[in-house]
Amino acid sequence: MAKKRHVRRIRNLVFVSSLSAVILVVSTYAWFVGMRTVHVTSFDVEIASTESLLLSLDGERWSYEVSISKSTLDDVSYEGHTNSWGGDGLIPMSSIGIMDATSSRMVLYEKASFTPTPGGYRLMTSRVDNYTPGQLEQDGYVVFDLFIRNITGSQYIKELNEADEEAIYLTVDSEVIVAADGVADTGIENSVRVAFGQVGRIIGTSKETAKITGITCTTDDDVTGICRTAQIWEPNDTAHVANAISWYNVSCKKRTGSVVTNPSSYAGSCNPVVDGTAYNTYAVKTKINSSNNVDIYDGTDYNTYTGSSDYLYAYPYFTDTMKIQEGTSRPQFMTLAPNSITKVRIYIFIEGQDIDNYDLASIGKKISVSFGFTKERFTGDDIDYEGPDFTPPVISILGDNPLEITQGEEYEDPGVTAEDDRDGDITENIIIDTSEVNTATPGVYYVTYTIKDAAENETIRTRTVIVRE
């Protein structure tokens, strides 16, 4: 029964959600330990929406379903777009989702230098140059614009106030998994992040394509600049592969001193990492130099050192643990204004500070990423609602059919059973009609079996009775 409810929940949520399916084929990855890149050989995004949300990739063509891939990037995007498909591959990045109001892009950091310490690795970072005027997004991550027209009511509130917006939820069937032909247990599915940065919005009745695609973080007569910190989804927050745990246990030591290169700054074991338990990811929030003495394991969850809090931040991701909460406990994922068109810049990247990144993870791998949105806070299972019952019960005829008897012999029915998907065994409610059978006269006759379930769905079956001389 639990399995049936789980399948039904996924089916129902896919029906009501806006669903994005992303397929990545990757070969090597690691955080800042090695100079490695995740090579993307296939990457496709398919997006479908509910009736109250229209989607567009170019601000002109609106539909409940859109799709984008590396091969169709320019065809489906608007003229002058700055979408990017990662270049030669995905380079581990780190971000706390801050949107740069000047460039209308998310702030990301990459490795500047990396060297072993007595209890980990000294980390230095630089900001990814995606903020220079006229500069395209850099290679190493996937980024594209999605325009969402929220068709709710006729009032449009121009002022930016989250309290005036509608809650959007991440569906419970959103997931990042190893694809059927992928290589399991290397940890990359636990390190992917998907960021949703709202740039700005205009009134939902606008038909001017240039005005829609030209939305930035700057507020003007038409545009409401949003530019709030991006919502970042962390899939598989409680999953940790054995090899990553082993790497962590060998390389991490508890930190007690300020100088990362001094052996006396480390003593004892780090806090344990256990599969099935969620831990913070201490993401990079600013440029890090050698003089800042930052170790990648800094943080209360790992080496217990808190002196790097100016540079690393325990980012409050939206996690799968939050996603599967039920009913009134289910948190919203983001908000959208009624009667609006919102420009959302979507980033898909590998979070370098995720604990499941480790230096020996270099095996080819294929993963599948899917995510969806819904305005419905409750699922059918939250209120034990299964929807209308249109499925009739099943009648199983026992014994022979057709059944032969001899003229003059008394007819004894071998019996039938009835099973309903919701009501269960309802055999006792079957109506058996044998009135047509005349055993005194040779011929072909029929016995009729009729059953209805609680929803009045009816099933009728017959048994053929042949009376011979």
C-alpha positions as CSV (number, residue, x, y, z in Angstrom):
1,M,0.0,0.0,0.0
2,A,2.9,2.4,0.8
3,K,4.4,1.7,-2.6
4,K,1.1,2.4,-4.3
5,R,0.7,5.7,-2.4
6,H,4.3,6.7,-3.4
7,V,3.6,6.0,-7.1
8,R,0.3,7.8,-7.0
9,R,2.0,10.8,-5.3
10,I,4.6,11.1,-8.1
11,R,1.9,10.7,-10.8
12,N,-0.3,13.4,-9.2
13,L,2.5,15.9,-8.7
14,V,3.8,15.5,-12.2
15,F,0.3,16.3,-13.4
16,V,0.1,19.5,-11.5
17,S,3.7,20.7,-11.6
18,S,5.9,22.6,-13.9
19,L,8.5,20.0,-14.6
20,S,12.1,20.3,-15.8
21,A,14.1,17.3,-16.9
22,V,17.9,17.7,-17.2
23,I,20.3,15.0,-18.4
24,L,24.0,15.4,-17.8
25,V,26.7,13.0,-19.0
26,V,29.9,13.7,-17.0
27,S,33.3,12.2,-16.8
28,T,35.6,13.8,-14.2
29,Y,35.0,16.1,-11.3
30,A,36.4,17.2,-8.0
31,W,36.4,20.3,-5.9
32,F,39.6,22.2,-5.6
33,V,41.7,19.2,-4.9
34,G,42.6,18.5,-8.5
35,M,42.6,20.6,-11.6
36,R,39.7,18.7,-13.0
37,T,36.7,19.6,-15.1
38,V,33.4,17.8,-15.5
39,H,33.0,17.2,-19.2
40,V,29.5,17.6,-20.4
41,T,28.7,15.5,-23.5
42,S,24.9,15.7,-23.3
43,F,22.6,18.2,-21.5
44,D,18.9,18.7,-22.3
45,V,16.2,20.6,-20.4
46,E,12.5,20.0,-20.9
47,I,10.1,22.2,-19.0
48,A,6.3,21.8,-18.7
49,S,3.9,24.0,-16.7
50,T,0.5,24.1,-15.0
51,E,-2.4,25.9,-16.6
52,S,-1.7,29.1,-14.6
53,L,2.0,29.4,-15.6
54,L,3.2,30.1,-19.1
55,L,6.8,29.6,-20.0
56,S,9.1,31.2,-22.6
57,L,12.8,31.1,-23.4
58,D,12.7,34.1,-25.7
59,G,10.0,36.3,-24.3
60,E,7.9,35.9,-27.4
61,R,6.8,32.3,-27.8
62,W,4.7,31.2,-24.8
63,S,3.7,27.7,-24.0
64,Y,3.0,25.2,-21.2
65,E,6.0,23.2,-22.5
66,V,9.5,24.5,-23.6
67,S,12.8,22.7,-24.2
68,I,16.4,23.8,-24.5
69,S,19.7,22.0,-25.1
70,K,23.2,22.7,-26.2
71,S,22.3,22.2,-29.8
72,T,19.2,24.4,-29.7
73,L,20.5,27.1,-27.4
74,D,20.6,29.9,-30.0
75,D,17.5,28.7,-31.8
76,V,15.2,28.9,-28.7
77,S,16.8,31.8,-27.0
78,Y,16.2,35.5,-27.7
79,E,18.5,37.6,-29.8
80,G,21.4,39.0,-27.7
81,H,21.0,36.4,-25.0
82,T,23.9,35.5,-22.7
83,N,22.9,31.9,-22.0
84,S,25.8,29.4,-21.8
85,W,26.1,25.6,-21.9
86,G,29.2,25.3,-19.8
87,G,31.9,25.4,-22.5
88,D,34.1,22.3,-22.5
89,G,32.8,21.2,-19.1
90,L,31.6,22.0,-15.6
91,I,34.3,23.4,-13.3
92,P,33.5,23.1,-9.6
93,M,32.2,26.4,-8.3
94,S,30.9,27.8,-5.0
95,S,28.1,30.3,-4.4
96,I,25.8,31.6,-1.7
97,G,23.4,32.8,-4.4
98,I,24.0,36.6,-4.1
99,M,22.7,38.4,-7.2
100,D,24.9,41.2,-8.5
101,A,22.6,44.2,-9.2
102,T,24.9,45.8,-11.7
103,S,25.3,42.7,-14.0
104,S,22.0,41.0,-13.0
105,R,23.9,37.8,-12.5
106,M,24.7,35.4,-9.7
107,V,28.1,35.8,-7.9
108,L,30.2,32.6,-8.2
109,Y,33.7,31.8,-7.0
110,E,36.2,29.3,-8.4
111,K,39.6,28.0,-7.2
112,A,42.5,30.4,-7.3
113,S,45.0,28.1,-5.5
114,F,44.9,24.9,-3.5
115,T,47.5,23.2,-1.3
116,P,47.5,20.5,1.4
117,T,47.6,21.4,5.0
118,P,48.4,19.2,8.0
119,G,44.6,18.7,8.4
120,G,43.0,19.4,5.1
121,Y,43.6,21.9,2.2
122,R,44.2,25.6,2.2
123,L,41.6,27.3,0.0
124,M,42.1,30.4,-2.1
125,T,39.3,31.6,-4.4
126,S,38.6,34.3,-7.0
127,R,35.4,35.6,-8.3
128,V,34.2,34.3,-11.6
129,D,34.3,37.2,-14.1
130,N,30.8,37.3,-15.3
131,Y,30.1,40.9,-14.2
132,T,32.2,43.0,-16.6
133,P,30.0,45.1,-18.8
134,G,29.5,43.3,-22.2
135,Q,31.2,40.1,-20.8
136,L,29.5,36.8,-21.4
137,E,29.0,34.3,-18.6
138,Q,32.2,32.3,-18.2
139,D,32.6,28.6,-19.0
140,G,32.3,26.0,-16.3
141,Y,28.5,26.1,-15.5
142,V,25.2,26.1,-17.3
143,V,23.1,29.2,-17.2
144,F,19.9,30.3,-19.1
145,D,17.0,32.7,-18.8
146,L,13.5,31.4,-18.2
147,F,10.5,33.8,-18.4
148,I,7.5,32.8,-16.3
149,R,4.1,34.4,-16.9
150,N,2.0,33.9,-13.7
151,I,-1.6,34.1,-14.9
152,T,-3.4,35.0,-11.6
153,G,-6.0,37.7,-11.4
154,S,-5.8,41.1,-13.1
155,Q,-4.1,43.2,-10.4
156,Y,-0.4,43.8,-10.8
157,I,1.5,45.2,-7.8
158,K,4.7,47.0,-9.0
159,E,6.2,47.5,-5.6
160,L,8.6,44.8,-4.5
161,N,7.1,43.1,-1.5
162,E,7.4,39.3,-1.0
163,A,4.2,39.4,1.1
164,D,2.3,40.3,-2.0
165,E,3.5,37.3,-4.0
166,E,2.2,33.8,-4.4
167,A,4.0,30.8,-2.9
168,I,5.6,28.3,-5.3
169,Y,6.6,24.8,-4.1
170,L,9.2,22.3,-5.3
171,T,7.4,19.0,-6.1
172,V,8.4,15.9,-4.1
173,D,9.2,14.1,-7.3
174,S,12.1,16.5,-8.1
175,E,15.3,14.5,-8.0
176,V,18.9,14.1,-9.0
177,I,19.7,10.4,-9.6
178,V,22.2,8.2,-11.5
179,A,20.9,7.5,-14.9
180,A,20.3,3.9,-16.0
181,D,23.6,3.8,-18.0
182,G,25.5,5.9,-15.4
183,V,28.1,4.9,-12.9
184,A,26.9,4.8,-9.3
185,D,28.6,5.7,-6.1
186,T,31.0,8.5,-7.2
187,G,29.0,11.2,-5.4
188,I,28.4,13.8,-8.2
189,E,24.6,13.4,-7.8
190,N,25.0,14.7,-4.3
191,S,27.1,17.7,-5.4
192,V,24.9,19.3,-8.1
193,R,23.2,22.6,-7.2
194,V,20.4,24.3,-9.1
195,A,20.0,28.1,-8.4
196,F,17.0,30.2,-9.3
197,G,17.8,33.9,-9.4
198,Q,14.9,36.2,-9.9
199,V,16.2,39.2,-11.9
200,G,13.1,41.4,-12.3
201,R,9.5,41.4,-13.4
202,I,6.9,43.4,-15.4
203,I,3.1,43.4,-15.7
204,G,1.9,40.0,-17.1
205,T,-0.1,41.6,-19.9
206,S,3.0,43.0,-21.6
207,K,3.5,41.9,-25.2
208,E,6.7,43.8,-25.9
209,T,9.4,41.1,-26.4
210,A,12.3,43.6,-26.1
211,K,11.0,44.9,-22.8
212,I,10.5,41.3,-21.5
213,T,14.0,40.1,-22.5
214,G,15.5,43.3,-21.4
215,I,14.5,43.0,-17.8
216,T,17.4,43.6,-15.4
217,C,17.8,44.1,-11.7
218,T,17.3,47.9,-12.2
219,T,13.8,49.3,-11.4
220,D,12.4,51.8,-13.9
221,D,8.9,52.9,-15.1
222,D,8.0,49.4,-16.2
223,V,10.4,47.0,-14.5
224,T,10.5,46.0,-10.8
225,G,14.0,44.9,-10.1
226,I,14.0,41.9,-7.8
227,C,17.6,40.6,-7.6
228,R,17.0,38.9,-4.2
229,T,19.4,36.1,-3.2
230,A,18.8,33.1,-5.4
231,Q,17.0,30.1,-4.1
232,I,19.4,27.1,-4.4
233,W,18.2,23.6,-4.3
234,E,20.5,20.9,-2.9
235,P,19.4,17.4,-3.9
236,N,20.3,14.3,-1.9
237,D,21.3,16.3,1.1
238,T,21.5,13.2,3.3
239,A,23.2,10.9,0.8
240,H,27.0,10.4,1.1
241,V,29.1,7.9,-0.9
242,A,31.5,5.6,1.0
243,N,34.5,6.8,-0.9
244,A,33.9,10.4,-0.1
245,I,33.5,9.5,3.6
246,S,36.8,7.6,3.5
247,W,38.6,10.5,1.8
248,Y,37.2,12.9,4.5
249,N,38.2,10.6,7.3
250,V,41.8,10.4,6.1
251,S,42.4,14.0,5.1
252,C,40.4,16.0,7.7
253,K,41.8,16.8,11.2
254,K,40.3,19.0,13.9
255,R,41.5,22.5,13.6
256,T,42.5,24.5,16.7
257,G,44.9,27.2,15.4
258,S,44.7,30.1,13.1
259,V,47.6,29.3,10.7
260,V,46.6,26.6,8.3
261,T,50.2,25.6,7.4
262,N,51.2,25.0,11.0
263,P,51.0,21.4,12.2
264,S,50.2,22.6,15.7
265,S,46.9,24.1,14.4
266,Y,45.5,20.6,14.0
267,A,44.9,18.0,16.6
268,G,42.4,15.1,16.9
269,S,39.7,13.8,14.6
270,C,37.0,15.8,12.7
271,N,33.4,15.3,13.4
272,P,32.2,12.1,11.7
273,V,30.2,12.1,8.4
274,V,27.6,9.4,8.3
275,D,25.5,8.4,5.3
276,G,21.9,9.3,5.8
277,T,22.6,12.4,7.8
278,A,22.5,16.0,6.4
279,Y,25.4,18.3,7.0
280,N,26.0,22.0,6.2
281,T,27.8,23.0,3.1
282,Y,30.1,25.9,3.9
283,A,30.0,27.8,0.6
284,V,32.4,30.5,-0.4
285,K,30.9,34.0,0.1
286,T,33.8,36.3,-0.8
287,K,37.3,36.2,-2.3
288,I,39.8,34.2,-0.3
289,N,43.6,35.0,-0.1
290,S,46.4,33.0,1.4
291,S,46.6,35.4,4.3
292,N,43.0,34.6,5.2
293,N,44.1,31.0,6.3
294,V,41.0,29.2,5.2
295,D,40.8,25.4,5.2
296,I,38.1,23.7,3.1
297,Y,36.9,21.8,6.2
298,D,36.4,24.9,8.3
299,G,33.0,24.8,10.0
300,T,31.3,23.4,13.1
301,D,30.1,20.3,11.2
302,Y,33.6,19.2,10.1
303,N,36.9,20.4,11.7
304,T,34.9,22.6,14.3
305,Y,36.9,25.7,13.4
306,T,34.7,28.9,13.2
307,G,37.4,31.4,12.5
308,S,36.7,31.4,8.7
309,S,33.1,32.5,9.0
310,D,33.9,35.8,7.2
311,Y,34.7,33.7,4.1
312,L,32.7,30.5,4.3
313,Y,28.9,30.4,5.1
314,A,26.7,27.6,6.1
315,Y,24.3,28.3,3.3
316,P,20.6,27.4,4.0
317,Y,19.9,25.4,0.9
318,F,16.4,24.2,0.0
319,T,17.0,20.5,0.4
320,D,15.3,17.2,-0.4
321,T,14.6,16.9,3.4
322,M,12.6,20.0,3.2
323,K,11.0,19.0,-0.1
324,I,9.4,15.9,1.3
325,Q,7.8,17.5,4.3
326,E,4.0,17.2,4.3
327,G,1.0,19.5,4.5
328,T,1.5,22.7,6.5
329,S,5.1,21.7,7.2
330,R,6.0,22.0,3.5
331,P,8.1,25.2,3.0
332,Q,7.7,27.3,0.0
333,F,10.5,27.2,-2.6
334,M,10.1,30.7,-4.0
335,T,7.4,33.3,-4.7
336,L,6.0,35.0,-7.9
337,A,3.9,38.1,-8.1
338,P,0.3,37.7,-9.5
339,N,-0.3,38.9,-13.1
340,S,3.4,39.2,-13.8
341,I,6.2,38.1,-16.1
342,T,9.3,37.3,-14.1
343,K,12.8,36.8,-15.6
344,V,14.5,33.9,-13.7
345,R,18.2,33.2,-14.4
346,I,18.8,29.5,-13.8
347,Y,22.3,28.2,-12.9
348,I,23.3,24.5,-12.8
349,F,26.7,23.9,-11.3
350,I,28.7,21.6,-9.1
351,E,29.2,22.9,-5.5
352,G,32.9,22.5,-4.8
353,Q,32.5,22.7,-1.0
354,D,30.1,19.8,-0.9
355,I,31.5,17.0,1.3
356,D,30.9,14.4,-1.4
357,N,33.5,15.9,-3.7
358,Y,36.8,14.0,-3.4
359,D,39.9,13.7,-5.5
360,L,39.5,10.1,-6.7
361,A,36.1,10.6,-8.2
362,S,37.1,10.5,-11.9
363,I,35.0,7.8,-13.3
364,G,32.6,8.5,-16.2
365,K,29.1,9.1,-14.9
366,K,25.7,10.0,-16.2
367,I,23.0,11.6,-14.0
368,S,19.5,12.7,-14.5
369,V,18.2,16.0,-12.9
370,S,14.5,16.7,-12.8
371,F,12.7,19.4,-10.9
372,G,9.2,20.8,-10.9
373,F,7.1,23.6,-9.4
374,T,3.5,23.7,-8.2
375,K,1.3,26.2,-6.5
376,E,-0.4,23.4,-4.5
377,R,0.9,23.1,-1.0
378,F,-0.9,19.9,-0.3
379,T,-0.7,16.6,-2.2
380,G,-3.5,14.1,-2.3
381,D,-1.7,12.0,0.2
382,D,-1.5,14.9,2.7
383,I,-5.3,14.8,3.1
384,D,-5.7,11.1,2.2
385,Y,-7.4,12.1,-1.0
386,E,-7.2,9.7,-3.9
387,G,-9.2,11.6,-6.4
388,P,-12.4,10.5,-8.2
389,D,-12.8,6.7,-8.6
390,F,-13.5,5.8,-12.2
391,T,-12.0,2.3,-12.1
392,P,-14.6,-0.5,-12.1
393,P,-14.1,-3.7,-10.1
394,V,-12.7,-6.9,-11.6
395,I,-14.8,-10.0,-11.8
396,S,-13.0,-13.4,-12.0
397,I,-15.1,-16.3,-13.2
398,L,-14.3,-19.6,-11.5
399,G,-14.6,-23.0,-13.1
400,D,-15.2,-23.6,-16.8
401,N,-16.4,-21.0,-19.2
402,P,-18.1,-22.1,-21.3
403,L,-19.6,-24.8,-19.0
404,E,-21.2,-27.9,-20.4
405,I,-24.0,-29.8,-18.6
406,T,-26.3,-32.7,-19.6
407,Q,-30.0,-32.1,-20.3
408,G,-32.0,-32.5,-17.1
409,E,-29.0,-32.0,-14.9
410,E,-29.3,-29.4,-12.2
411,Y,-27.2,-26.3,-12.8
412,E,-24.8,-25.5,-10.0
413,D,-22.8,-22.3,-10.5
414,P,-19.0,-22.7,-9.9
415,G,-18.8,-19.2,-8.5
416,V,-17.1,-15.9,-9.1
417,T,-15.0,-13.4,-7.2
418,A,-14.8,-9.6,-7.4
419,E,-12.0,-7.3,-6.4
420,D,-11.9,-3.5,-6.4
421,D,-8.8,-1.3,-6.3
422,R,-10.2,0.8,-3.4
423,D,-12.9,-1.3,-1.8
424,G,-11.0,-4.6,-1.9
425,D,-12.8,-7.9,-1.9
426,I,-16.5,-7.3,-2.7
427,T,-17.4,-10.8,-3.8
428,E,-20.4,-10.9,-1.5
429,N,-22.0,-8.0,-3.4
430,I,-22.1,-9.8,-6.7
431,I,-25.6,-10.3,-8.2
432,I,-25.9,-13.6,-10.0
433,D,-28.6,-14.1,-12.6
434,T,-29.2,-17.7,-13.7
435,S,-32.8,-17.2,-14.8
436,E,-32.0,-17.7,-18.5
437,V,-30.6,-21.2,-18.0
438,N,-33.2,-24.0,-18.9
439,T,-31.6,-27.4,-18.3
440,A,-34.7,-29.1,-19.6
441,T,-34.0,-28.0,-23.2
442,P,-30.7,-28.4,-25.0
443,G,-29.2,-25.0,-26.1
444,V,-26.8,-22.2,-25.3
445,Y,-27.6,-20.1,-22.2
446,Y,-25.9,-17.3,-20.3
447,V,-25.4,-16.6,-16.6
448,T,-24.9,-12.9,-15.8
449,Y,-22.7,-11.5,-13.0
450,T,-23.1,-7.9,-12.0
451,I,-21.1,-5.9,-9.4
452,K,-20.8,-2.2,-8.4
453,D,-18.2,-0.6,-6.2
454,A,-18.8,2.1,-3.7
455,A,-18.4,4.8,-6.4
456,E,-21.1,3.0,-8.5
457,N,-18.6,1.8,-11.1
458,E,-20.2,-1.3,-12.6
459,T,-18.8,-4.5,-14.1
460,I,-20.9,-7.1,-15.9
461,R,-19.6,-10.5,-17.0
462,T,-21.3,-13.6,-18.4
463,R,-20.7,-17.4,-18.3
464,T,-21.8,-19.4,-21.2
465,V,-23.7,-22.6,-20.3
466,I,-24.2,-25.3,-22.9
467,V,-27.0,-27.8,-22.3
468,R,-26.5,-31.0,-24.3
469,E,-28.8,-34.0,-24.9
